[in-house]
Structure formats: structure tokens, C-alpha cells
Amino acid sequence: MSATSPDERKVVHVYDDIEEEDNHLPNWWLAILIGSIVFSFAYWFVYHTTGLRPTPLAAYRADVAALVEARIRANPTSPEAILALTRSPEALAEGEVVWRTTCAACHGQQGEGVIGPNLTDRYWIHGHGPEDILKAITEGFPTKGMPGWGPIIGPERSVKAAAYVVAHVVGKDLPGRAPQGEPVD
Ligand code: HEC
């Protein structure tokens, strides 16, 4: 980066005493420019066309999915596991069968409430989190008229039924049986 002496200067344009020179771009600058272009093509080739390596976003998503799956496997009745099942059409279909055959008689076809409370409104006696729903299904409220279904339908179908209720009943806010319990946000 030696300073250019005045006689080597190539003035190509003068305006208002301002001189525009046409100097050779410094090599270090060109090296960065060309290096960046070469790198970007290599990066594009490796990550975006051939799939030789996953993009950082894809790698991140795969890591998160693996982590969530491991946590669900470790605790299949956790709220996280129930919420994961709300994204599985197969699990929801099985849960819907349980709902129609086991729950709808007391809670209404859509959860609007008959003998049992309206499960679509904002009012809850025992809580409306995924874990509360699963507990209600598994243990029931035998002294209040709801049998516990866990021993009858088994844990797997109980979790799927909970996922169905979370995905397709809770929050629908349908008119039906009058509110019972405390309002939630
Ligand atoms: C024989 C009638 C009956 C059946 C069948 C039944 N329930 Fe219930 N359920 C009730 C009654 C009654 C209550 C109210 C309990 C109370 O007052 O504490 C209730 C309460 C609940 C609650 C808590 C509501 C709240 O406000 O906190 C949930 C959730 C629930 N049931 C889900 C289900 C699901 C899911 C099924 C199907 C697996 C089911 N119930 C089957 C009668 C029934």
C-alpha cells in the first residue's frame, strides 16, 4: 500500500478543482472481493444445491426436534408430549374416537356440556392445561359424577384423548351448559 507519487496519478476527470483519479484497486481489496465471491459460490453449492451439509437453520431445527422427541419419550404424559400429539393427525383421529364414544355423552358432541361441564368456555373447575385435562380423563372425579377412564382406555388413548380435547374442544367458546368454576384468560 505505498502512496502513489503525484506523477503516477491518473486524473481522468476534474470538476470544481476536484480531481477524480483512475487508480488500480489495491490487491488486498480485490483479494477480499474475489475471495468472498468464490466462498459464496462454494457455500451455495455445499449448503443449498447439493445438500452435502444441512443449512444452519435446518441443522438447528433437526436438533430441536430431536431434543423434543427425546423429552417426549422420557415422559409421554407431560404437557409437552400432549401438545406434540396435537400436531399429529393420527393421534388426533384416535383421540376423537375416544371423545365421541366416551366423553361426548356427558360433555356434548362438541364439548358444550350436558351432564358434565362445558369444556369450550373460559370457566374451569379443575384447570384447563394439558396436564389438567389428562388428569381429569385418567382419574376422573368419581364423587362428582365423572368416572376415571385411565384404567379402562389405558394411558396411550388417554393422552391422545387429551390431545384431541386440547386441539379441538378447549377454547371453542360454544354456547351450552352454564359456566362452572373460575374464569381463565
Ligand atoms: C358420566 C359423565 C362423564 C363422562 C363420560 C366424562 N365426564 Fe368429564 N366431567 C363430568 C362431570 C360431572 C364433571 C364435573 C366434575 C366436577 O364438578 O368437579 C366433569 C369434568 C371434566 C373436566 C374438568 C372440567 C373443569 O371445568 O375443570 C374435564 C377436562 C373433563 N371432564 C373431560 C372429560 C373427558 C375428556 C372425557 C372422556 C374421556 C370425560 N370428561 C368423560 C362428567 C363426565
Residues whose N, C-alpha, C, O or C-beta is under 5 A from the ligand:
A	BS01	HEC	T102 C103 C106 I115 G116 P117 Y123 W124 I125 H126 G127 I133 A136 I137 F141 K144 G145 M146 W149 A161 V165 Q180 G181
